[in-house]
Amino acid sequence: MNGRFIAVVGPSGVGKDSVMEALAAADPRIVLARRVITRASALGGEYFEEVTQSEFRARSASGEFAVSWSAHGLHYAIPASVEAHLHDGKDVLANLSRAALTNAKDRFASFEVINLTASSDILAARLASRGRETVAQIGSRLARASTALPDGISARVIDNSGAIDQTVQVILAHLYPVRV
């Protein structure tokens, strides 16, 4: 039995990484995809593999990435190694850009999308508190918050404005419904 590739999307500051870490901690059927990013790890945020732009291009050319994309002046990828987890029946959560969803849907046989949302006030506060972006960059990220999903992509929309534990329980109930 193969696992599902579950893309987690939503605007910057919605809490994708925090929710994903809490989901993986709550259920052993879930593993996290460790993204490869051309961002300095010293800037904080999620646990990711830092690479240079030239290393990213070389690895992409050699087929090491299942999905890759560019956003906010950076390059991102999900390593092809996640396919081993899927083959073992694990569900893999990956923080994806909405722009990468179509490619991911084409790549993975069992594919789902969770679209996290939160109010613009909450997003702005979270972005400011992480201290990685300038005021102008935060404004740019907030302007993209309402970007629609690509045609042909459906998602389970979940509000992450409240307590993370509540969000996790809603997602787990969606992913693993109790069958009577």
Contacts in CASP RR format, 6 or more apart in sequence:
PFRMAT RR
TARGET T0000
AUTHOR 0000-0000-0000
METHOD contacts of the structure
MODEL  1
MNGRFIAVVGPSGVGKDSVMEALAAADPRIVLARRVITRASALGGEYFEE
VTQSEFRARSASGEFAVSWSAHGLHYAIPASVEAHLHDGKDVLANLSRAA
LTNAKDRFASFEVINLTASSDILAARLASRGRETVAQIGSRLARASTALP
DGISARVIDNSGAIDQTVQVILAHLYPVRV
1 89 0 8 1.000
2 86 0 8 1.000
2 87 0 8 1.000
2 89 0 8 1.000
2 109 0 8 1.000
2 110 0 8 1.000
3 85 0 8 1.000
3 86 0 8 1.000
3 87 0 8 1.000
3 88 0 8 1.000
3 89 0 8 1.000
3 90 0 8 1.000
3 91 0 8 1.000
3 92 0 8 1.000
3 110 0 8 1.000
4 86 0 8 1.000
4 91 0 8 1.000
4 92 0 8 1.000
4 108 0 8 1.000
4 110 0 8 1.000
4 111 0 8 1.000
4 112 0 8 1.000
5 82 0 8 1.000
5 86 0 8 1.000
5 91 0 8 1.000
5 92 0 8 1.000
5 94 0 8 1.000
5 104 0 8 1.000
5 107 0 8 1.000
5 108 0 8 1.000
5 110 0 8 1.000
5 111 0 8 1.000
5 112 0 8 1.000
6 91 0 8 1.000
6 92 0 8 1.000
6 93 0 8 1.000
6 94 0 8 1.000
6 111 0 8 1.000
6 112 0 8 1.000
6 113 0 8 1.000
6 114 0 8 1.000
6 175 0 8 1.000
7 94 0 8 1.000
7 96 0 8 1.000
7 100 0 8 1.000
7 101 0 8 1.000
7 104 0 8 1.000
7 111 0 8 1.000
7 112 0 8 1.000
7 113 0 8 1.000
7 114 0 8 1.000
8 16 0 8 1.000
8 19 0 8 1.000
8 20 0 8 1.000
8 93 0 8 1.000
8 94 0 8 1.000
8 95 0 8 1.000
8 96 0 8 1.000
8 113 0 8 1.000
8 114 0 8 1.000
8 116 0 8 1.000
9 16 0 8 1.000
9 95 0 8 1.000
9 96 0 8 1.000
9 97 0 8 1.000
9 98 0 8 1.000
9 101 0 8 1.000
9 113 0 8 1.000
9 114 0 8 1.000
9 115 0 8 1.000
9 116 0 8 1.000
9 149 0 8 1.000
9 155 0 8 1.000
10 16 0 8 1.000
10 98 0 8 1.000
10 115 0 8 1.000
10 116 0 8 1.000
10 117 0 8 1.000
10 145 0 8 1.000
11 117 0 8 1.000
11 118 0 8 1.000
11 123 0 8 1.000
11 141 0 8 1.000
11 142 0 8 1.000
11 144 0 8 1.000
11 145 0 8 1.000
11 146 0 8 1.000
11 147 0 8 1.000
12 123 0 8 1.000
12 127 0 8 1.000
12 141 0 8 1.000
12 142 0 8 1.000
12 144 0 8 1.000
12 145 0 8 1.000
13 118 0 8 1.000
13 123 0 8 1.000
13 126 0 8 1.000
13 127 0 8 1.000
13 130 0 8 1.000
13 141 0 8 1.000
14 116 0 8 1.000
14 117 0 8 1.000
14 118 0 8 1.000
14 123 0 8 1.000
14 126 0 8 1.000
14 160 0 8 1.000
15 116 0 8 1.000
15 118 0 8 1.000
15 126 0 8 1.000
15 160 0 8 1.000
16 95 0 8 1.000
16 116 0 8 1.000
17 45 0 8 1.000
17 46 0 8 1.000
17 95 0 8 1.000
18 164 0 8 1.000
19 116 0 8 1.000
19 160 0 8 1.000
19 164 0 8 1.000
19 167 0 8 1.000
19 168 0 8 1.000
19 171 0 8 1.000
20 32 0 8 1.000
20 93 0 8 1.000
20 95 0 8 1.000
21 32 0 8 1.000
22 164 0 8 1.000
22 165 0 8 1.000
22 167 0 8 1.000
22 168 0 8 1.000
23 30 0 8 1.000
23 93 0 8 1.000
23 168 0 8 1.000
23 171 0 8 1.000
23 172 0 8 1.000
24 30 0 8 1.000
24 31 0 8 1.000
24 32 0 8 1.000
24 93 0 8 1.000
26 168 0 8 1.000
26 172 0 8 1.000
27 172 0 8 1.000
27 176 0 8 1.000
29 89 0 8 1.000
29 90 0 8 1.000
29 91 0 8 1.000
29 176 0 8 1.000
30 90 0 8 1.000
30 91 0 8 1.000
30 92 0 8 1.000
30 93 0 8 1.000
30 175 0 8 1.000
31 85 0 8 1.000
31 90 0 8 1.000
31 91 0 8 1.000
31 92 0 8 1.000
31 93 0 8 1.000
32 92 0 8 1.000
32 93 0 8 1.000
32 94 0 8 1.000
33 78 0 8 1.000
33 79 0 8 1.000
33 82 0 8 1.000
33 92 0 8 1.000
33 93 0 8 1.000
33 94 0 8 1.000
33 95 0 8 1.000
34 47 0 8 1.000
34 48 0 8 1.000
34 49 0 8 1.000
34 79 0 8 1.000
35 46 0 8 1.000
35 48 0 8 1.000
35 49 0 8 1.000
35 76 0 8 1.000
35 77 0 8 1.000
35 78 0 8 1.000
35 94 0 8 1.000
35 95 0 8 1.000
36 48 0 8 1.000
36 49 0 8 1.000
36 51 0 8 1.000
36 56 0 8 1.000
36 59 0 8 1.000
36 65 0 8 1.000
36 76 0 8 1.000
36 77 0 8 1.000
36 78 0 8 1.000
36 79 0 8 1.000
37 48 0 8 1.000
37 49 0 8 1.000
37 50 0 8 1.000
37 51 0 8 1.000
37 74 0 8 1.000
37 75 0 8 1.000
37 76 0 8 1.000
37 77 0 8 1.000
38 50 0 8 1.000
38 51 0 8 1.000
38 52 0 8 1.000
38 53 0 8 1.000
38 56 0 8 1.000
38 74 0 8 1.000
38 75 0 8 1.000
38 76 0 8 1.000
39 48 0 8 1.000
39 50 0 8 1.000
39 74 0 8 1.000
40 50 0 8 1.000
41 48 0 8 1.000
41 50 0 8 1.000
43 132 0 8 1.000
44 130 0 8 1.000
44 132 0 8 1.000
45 130 0 8 1.000
45 132 0 8 1.000
46 95 0 8 1.000
51 59 0 8 1.000
53 75 0 8 1.000
56 68 0 8 1.000
56 75 0 8 1.000
56 77 0 8 1.000
59 65 0 8 1.000
59 77 0 8 1.000
60 68 0 8 1.000
60 77 0 8 1.000
63 80 0 8 1.000
64 77 0 8 1.000
64 79 0 8 1.000
64 80 0 8 1.000
65 77 0 8 1.000
65 78 0 8 1.000
65 79 0 8 1.000
65 80 0 8 1.000
66 77 0 8 1.000
66 78 0 8 1.000
66 79 0 8 1.000
66 80 0 8 1.000
66 82 0 8 1.000
66 83 0 8 1.000
66 104 0 8 1.000
66 107 0 8 1.000
66 108 0 8 1.000
67 77 0 8 1.000
67 78 0 8 1.000
67 94 0 8 1.000
67 96 0 8 1.000
67 100 0 8 1.000
67 103 0 8 1.000
67 104 0 8 1.000
67 107 0 8 1.000
68 75 0 8 1.000
68 76 0 8 1.000
68 77 0 8 1.000
68 78 0 8 1.000
68 100 0 8 1.000
69 75 0 8 1.000
69 76 0 8 1.000
69 77 0 8 1.000
69 96 0 8 1.000
69 97 0 8 1.000
69 99 0 8 1.000
69 100 0 8 1.000
69 103 0 8 1.000
70 76 0 8 1.000
71 97 0 8 1.000
71 99 0 8 1.000
72 137 0 8 1.000
72 140 0 8 1.000
72 141 0 8 1.000
76 97 0 8 1.000
76 100 0 8 1.000
78 94 0 8 1.000
78 96 0 8 1.000
78 104 0 8 1.000
82 92 0 8 1.000
82 94 0 8 1.000
85 92 0 8 1.000
86 92 0 8 1.000
86 108 0 8 1.000
86 110 0 8 1.000
91 175 0 8 1.000
94 104 0 8 1.000
96 104 0 8 1.000
98 147 0 8 1.000
98 148 0 8 1.000
98 149 0 8 1.000
98 150 0 8 1.000
99 150 0 8 1.000
101 113 0 8 1.000
101 149 0 8 1.000
101 150 0 8 1.000
101 153 0 8 1.000
102 150 0 8 1.000
102 152 0 8 1.000
102 153 0 8 1.000
104 111 0 8 1.000
105 111 0 8 1.000
105 153 0 8 1.000
112 156 0 8 1.000
112 175 0 8 1.000
113 149 0 8 1.000
113 153 0 8 1.000
113 154 0 8 1.000
113 155 0 8 1.000
113 156 0 8 1.000
114 155 0 8 1.000
114 156 0 8 1.000
114 158 0 8 1.000
114 171 0 8 1.000
114 174 0 8 1.000
115 149 0 8 1.000
115 155 0 8 1.000
115 156 0 8 1.000
115 157 0 8 1.000
115 158 0 8 1.000
116 158 0 8 1.000
116 159 0 8 1.000
116 160 0 8 1.000
116 167 0 8 1.000
117 157 0 8 1.000
117 158 0 8 1.000
117 159 0 8 1.000
117 160 0 8 1.000
117 161 0 8 1.000
118 126 0 8 1.000
118 159 0 8 1.000
118 160 0 8 1.000
118 161 0 8 1.000
119 161 0 8 1.000
120 142 0 8 1.000
120 145 0 8 1.000
122 161 0 8 1.000
123 141 0 8 1.000
123 142 0 8 1.000
123 145 0 8 1.000
124 138 0 8 1.000
124 142 0 8 1.000
127 133 0 8 1.000
127 138 0 8 1.000
127 141 0 8 1.000
127 142 0 8 1.000
128 138 0 8 1.000
133 141 0 8 1.000
149 155 0 8 1.000
156 171 0 8 1.000
156 174 0 8 1.000
158 167 0 8 1.000
158 170 0 8 1.000
158 171 0 8 1.000
158 174 0 8 1.000
159 167 0 8 1.000
160 167 0 8 1.000
END
